Amino acid sequence: MLPEQLSSIFRIKQKSYKMVLILSLIEYYEQSRSLFFPLSVIAKRFLAYFQENSRNKVDSPPSSKAIHWNEFTLSQTTSLLKTPLEALSAILEVDQDQQTITFRSDISDKLDDKVIQELKEYALKELQNYNDKLGKPAFSLHNALSEIMNSYIPARNQVFAGHPLGALFRQAIPEHLRSLSFIDPDYKIQGSVGQGNWANIPWIAVMDKRITDTTQHGEYIVYLFSEDMESVYLTLAQGVTVPKDELGKKEGYQYLEHKAAEIRELIPLEGMHKDDGINLTSKSGLGRDYQVSTIAYIRYDREAIPDDDQLQSDLENVVSNYKMYVKHVLQNKNADEEITAPEEKESPSLSSLTVSEQLEQIKSFISHRGFHYPHGLVENLYVSLKTKPFVILAGVSGTGKTKLVKLFAEAMGATADNGQFTLIPVRPDWSDPSDLLGYKDLSGVFRPGRLAEVLVEASQPENQHKPYFICLDEMNLARVEYYFSDVLSVIETQEWRQDRIVTSKLINRESLLQEEQLLYGDLSIPDNVYLIGTVNMDETTHPFSKKVLDRANTIEFNYINLQQYPSLAIHEKEATDLPVHNSFLRSEYLQLIDVYSEYTELVHATTEKLVKINQILEEIHSHVGFRIRDSICFYMVYNQRFELLSDDEAFDLQLLQKILPRVQGSSLSVKKVLLKLLQGALGRTLPVSDLMDDASEIYLNWNDNQEEDKAKHPLSARKIAFMLRRLEEDGFTSYWLS
């Protein structure tokens, strides 16, 4: 690793001269093994670089000296070298009498071949990045901040979707910040002008994912713009949402203020204000939220925004302090883990763990109760609920679908006893939403359904941080579209309002008596409610329409291993439920723009796959729209972000859960579509024309498990093979019958 004095020498660069000078010195060292560099020799090497590369993208010579590098003289080069030598005076010194360049003694003591090689790679990388940007207009943070502060208020009266300010916040500024040498490449950088509607206080945050990857909790750096756009604050701040939800507003504020005071004592924060003087001129409670959560800040007024060098220097200072704090947090965490003996450890709070660690805790809880589910099922259920709070569990009777929902909820502290888990058995005679939501009796009094009662409870301010699970057991005993249509429609109206997701109303206030309006009036689906339906597919149940399938991930339980026995091992410590905050499950993305800037490559790759699939599905009019595209992209992003499954495994599940349920029928077109989809799932070409007559070799191979290890998407390939078998043997196929 490079010594600290060398690790940021190219942070500020107006030209490429510093990188070329360092490379010239290293080239001389590699040939002579000497750290005394003759100025004339280095000048020749320096000039040779620009002359040899003059046809490529390199800096032009100083305009007052020559038009082309080939016209530049050695004397002029020696004079030009004064500029980078002065800029690197912290590590280099020049002996004018001897006309030599050397590294300063405190630097040369640390130089060995390994360090010199690392310095060479650093200089080459920075030089390449610099040359790649030549010809492109340089990004100016000063200009970007000015543009925001001068145009944001008028923009709020314009259409939100596709507005240029959105791209500036979500893409241009984050990309510029990522290019800065002192920004860790693993940092998450996110900007927001709101989600669906203009935010009162837009922001751009820099987060170290080792301590937080969301602005709802933890510590991070953030540019906060005042609501009147007269000032912008570069702050070291804390997330407000989770502490306020968990502790209540008063105690949450006290916690944040106490934590801010602790951090101010811990790190220097030189050049930053450490008071509560931040004023975002907000008419809502957001202003107070940011005031109590801010640790330190630098204020820039609209009419006096510093130049780019000063803005960059200020940000580097804040990042340096942030790195000190993160280092302290991680060291303390490791020390606590070393001090605490394994047998003495208390079960950690779920919210203190990573997502994958939390899911391991949930799986441990389930297995301690004697239940075992296929690999990846719990992760799949979690990401499916995170993508959209409505999931269908399908399969033959007795496979543990309802039990999985109950145990999954209980592992997070949601039980029937505390009202956070509710089982609603669906009756065959349900024919409209009143069976779930409620109805008015003959006297005009509203009689709430069980779903309405749970929604009211979950909506209470003191419960909004708790997840509520509703299991609709055997939900297709009645036609789902008849009794569930209102809920399906309202789920699609989700939008961000401040820091919560809201929906349209399920029950309008005007339809109720005055005394009922307070409790049930304008009832909607809060963002802490998760709906999971279990379904059996047999002669007693109803099929699903595409309206239902479009809005849910359908997780199937059809492949059963009856030789799975309970473990006889004695568990030394019983796994206990670990209550989680609702932010663990709540969706973070509602529109594709929410993920596009940070996960552009993944979104493009996923969409390209769906385009090819859509071309196949169009043959039977089963192609998908934007809703499914966005849902699959969100699923893929969550999976990659939380590092749960490989991209191929995740896409396999989405192909199985979002695409294949749409395919059914008896025609040759359906068979052709299945064979083409199978090609993609297997990852190899099939003789489709030959298999149109007889595809038995496909499903017979799957019966013998000959194909599973070879397939790119084995779960989907197996399902398609079984659907082909149904089509050939019964003359009709469906996702639900195979």
LINTABEL-V741150 format. One record per backbone hydrogen bond with DSSP energy under -1.0 kcal/mol. CO is the residue of the C=O (numbers start at 1). NH is the residue of the N-H. If there is no record, write none. Layout:
co->CO nh->NH
co->CO nh->NH
This chain:
co->3 nh->6
co->3 nh->7
co->6 nh->9
co->8 nh->11
co->16 nh->20
co->17 nh->21
co->18 nh->22
co->19 nh->23
co->20 nh->24
co->21 nh->25
co->22 nh->26
co->23 nh->27
co->24 nh->28
co->25 nh->29
co->26 nh->30
co->27 nh->31
co->28 nh->32
co->29 nh->33
co->37 nh->101
co->38 nh->42
co->39 nh->43
co->40 nh->44
co->41 nh->45
co->42 nh->46
co->43 nh->47
co->44 nh->48
co->45 nh->49
co->46 nh->50
co->47 nh->51
co->48 nh->52
co->49 nh->53
co->53 nh->56
co->56 nh->58
co->62 nh->65
co->62 nh->66
co->68 nh->71
co->69 nh->72
co->73 nh->77
co->74 nh->78
co->75 nh->79
co->76 nh->80
co->77 nh->81
co->79 nh->82
co->80 nh->83
co->81 nh->85
co->82 nh->86
co->83 nh->87
co->84 nh->88
co->86 nh->89
co->88 nh->91
co->88 nh->92
co->91 nh->104
co->93 nh->102
co->95 nh->99
co->95 nh->100
co->99 nh->39
co->100 nh->95
co->101 nh->37
co->102 nh->93
co->104 nh->107
co->104 nh->108
co->105 nh->109
co->107 nh->110
co->108 nh->111
co->112 nh->116
co->113 nh->117
co->114 nh->118
co->115 nh->119
co->116 nh->120
co->117 nh->121
co->118 nh->122
co->119 nh->123
co->120 nh->124
co->121 nh->125
co->122 nh->126
co->123 nh->127
co->124 nh->128
co->125 nh->129
co->126 nh->130
co->127 nh->131
co->128 nh->132
co->133 nh->136
co->140 nh->144
co->141 nh->145
co->142 nh->146
co->143 nh->147
co->144 nh->148
co->145 nh->149
co->146 nh->150
co->147 nh->151
co->148 nh->152
co->151 nh->155
co->152 nh->156
co->154 nh->157
co->155 nh->158
co->160 nh->163
co->163 nh->166
co->163 nh->167
co->164 nh->168
co->165 nh->169
co->166 nh->170
co->167 nh->171
co->167 nh->172
co->168 nh->173
co->171 nh->175
co->172 nh->176
co->173 nh->177
co->174 nh->178
co->175 nh->179
co->177 nh->180
co->180 nh->183
co->184 nh->187
co->188 nh->207
co->190 nh->205
co->192 nh->203
co->193 nh->199
co->202 nh->225
co->203 nh->192
co->204 nh->223
co->205 nh->190
co->206 nh->221
co->207 nh->188
co->208 nh->211
co->208 nh->212
co->216 nh->242
co->218 nh->239
co->220 nh->237
co->221 nh->206
co->222 nh->235
co->223 nh->204
co->224 nh->233
co->226 nh->229
co->230 nh->302
co->231 nh->226
co->232 nh->300
co->233 nh->224
co->234 nh->298
co->235 nh->222
co->236 nh->295
co->236 nh->296
co->237 nh->220
co->240 nh->244
co->241 nh->245
co->242 nh->246
co->243 nh->247
co->244 nh->248
co->248 nh->252
co->249 nh->253
co->250 nh->254
co->251 nh->255
co->252 nh->256
co->253 nh->257
co->254 nh->258
co->255 nh->259
co->256 nh->260
co->257 nh->261
co->258 nh->262
co->259 nh->263
co->260 nh->264
co->261 nh->265
co->263 nh->267
co->269 nh->272
co->273 nh->297
co->280 nh->227
co->285 nh->289
co->286 nh->290
co->287 nh->291
co->288 nh->292
co->289 nh->293
co->290 nh->294
co->296 nh->236
co->297 nh->273
co->298 nh->234
co->300 nh->232
co->301 nh->304
co->307 nh->311
co->308 nh->312
co->309 nh->313
co->310 nh->314
co->311 nh->315
co->312 nh->316
co->313 nh->317
co->314 nh->318
co->315 nh->319
co->316 nh->320
co->317 nh->321
co->318 nh->322
co->319 nh->323
co->320 nh->324
co->321 nh->325
co->322 nh->326
co->323 nh->327
co->324 nh->328
co->325 nh->329
co->326 nh->330
co->327 nh->331
co->328 nh->332
co->329 nh->333
co->330 nh->334
co->331 nh->335
co->332 nh->336
co->333 nh->337
co->334 nh->338
co->335 nh->339
co->336 nh->340
co->341 nh->344
co->349 nh->352
co->350 nh->353
co->354 nh->358
co->355 nh->359
co->356 nh->360
co->357 nh->361
co->358 nh->362
co->359 nh->363
co->360 nh->364
co->361 nh->365
co->362 nh->366
co->363 nh->367
co->364 nh->368
co->366 nh->371
co->367 nh->370
co->374 nh->377
co->376 nh->380
co->377 nh->381
co->378 nh->382
co->379 nh->383
co->380 nh->384
co->381 nh->385
co->382 nh->386
co->383 nh->387
co->384 nh->388
co->388 nh->390
co->389 nh->531
co->391 nh->533
co->392 nh->555
co->393 nh->535
co->394 nh->557
co->400 nh->404
co->401 nh->405
co->402 nh->406
co->403 nh->407
co->404 nh->408
co->405 nh->409
co->406 nh->410
co->407 nh->411
co->409 nh->412
co->409 nh->414
co->410 nh->413
co->411 nh->578
co->412 nh->580
co->415 nh->420
co->415 nh->421
co->420 nh->469
co->422 nh->471
co->424 nh->473
co->427 nh->430
co->432 nh->435
co->433 nh->436
co->433 nh->437
co->434 nh->438
co->436 nh->451
co->436 nh->452
co->437 nh->449
co->439 nh->447
co->441 nh->444
co->445 nh->441
co->447 nh->439
co->449 nh->453
co->450 nh->454
co->451 nh->455
co->452 nh->456
co->453 nh->457
co->454 nh->458
co->455 nh->459
co->457 nh->460
co->460 nh->463
co->463 nh->466
co->465 nh->582
co->468 nh->530
co->469 nh->422
co->470 nh->532
co->471 nh->424
co->471 nh->473
co->472 nh->534
co->473 nh->426
co->474 nh->477
co->476 nh->542
co->479 nh->482
co->479 nh->483
co->480 nh->484
co->484 nh->488
co->485 nh->489
co->486 nh->490
co->487 nh->491
co->490 nh->493
co->491 nh->494
co->495 nh->502
co->497 nh->500
co->500 nh->497
co->502 nh->495
co->508 nh->511
co->509 nh->512
co->513 nh->516
co->513 nh->517
co->516 nh->520
co->517 nh->521
co->520 nh->523
co->523 nh->506
co->523 nh->507
co->526 nh->529
co->528 nh->468
co->530 nh->470
co->531 nh->391
co->532 nh->472
co->533 nh->393
co->534 nh->475
co->535 nh->395
co->538 nh->541
co->545 nh->549
co->546 nh->550
co->548 nh->551
co->549 nh->552
co->553 nh->392
co->555 nh->394
co->561 nh->564
co->581 nh->584
co->582 nh->585
co->582 nh->586
co->591 nh->594
co->592 nh->595
co->592 nh->596
co->595 nh->599
co->599 nh->603
co->600 nh->604
co->601 nh->605
co->602 nh->606
co->603 nh->607
co->604 nh->608
co->605 nh->609
co->606 nh->610
co->607 nh->611
co->608 nh->612
co->609 nh->613
co->610 nh->614
co->611 nh->615
co->612 nh->616
co->613 nh->617
co->614 nh->618
co->616 nh->619
co->617 nh->620
co->617 nh->622
co->618 nh->621
co->625 nh->629
co->626 nh->630
co->627 nh->631
co->628 nh->632
co->629 nh->633
co->630 nh->634
co->631 nh->635
co->632 nh->636
co->633 nh->637
co->634 nh->638
co->635 nh->639
co->636 nh->640
co->637 nh->641
co->638 nh->642
co->639 nh->644
co->646 nh->650
co->647 nh->651
co->648 nh->652
co->649 nh->653
co->650 nh->654
co->651 nh->655
co->652 nh->656
co->653 nh->657
co->654 nh->658
co->655 nh->660
co->659 nh->662
co->660 nh->663
co->665 nh->733
co->667 nh->671
co->668 nh->672
co->669 nh->673
co->670 nh->674
co->671 nh->675
co->672 nh->676
co->673 nh->677
co->674 nh->678
co->675 nh->679
co->676 nh->680
co->677 nh->681
co->678 nh->682
co->679 nh->683
co->679 nh->684
co->681 nh->713
co->686 nh->688
co->687 nh->691
co->688 nh->692
co->690 nh->693
co->690 nh->694
co->695 nh->698
co->695 nh->699
co->696 nh->700
co->697 nh->701
co->698 nh->702
co->699 nh->703
co->700 nh->704
co->701 nh->706
co->702 nh->705
co->707 nh->710
co->707 nh->711
co->713 nh->717
co->714 nh->718
co->715 nh->719
co->716 nh->720
co->717 nh->721
co->718 nh->722
co->719 nh->723
co->720 nh->724
co->721 nh->725
co->722 nh->726
co->723 nh->727
co->724 nh->728
co->725 nh->729
co->726 nh->730
co->727 nh->731
co->733 nh->665
co->734 nh->737
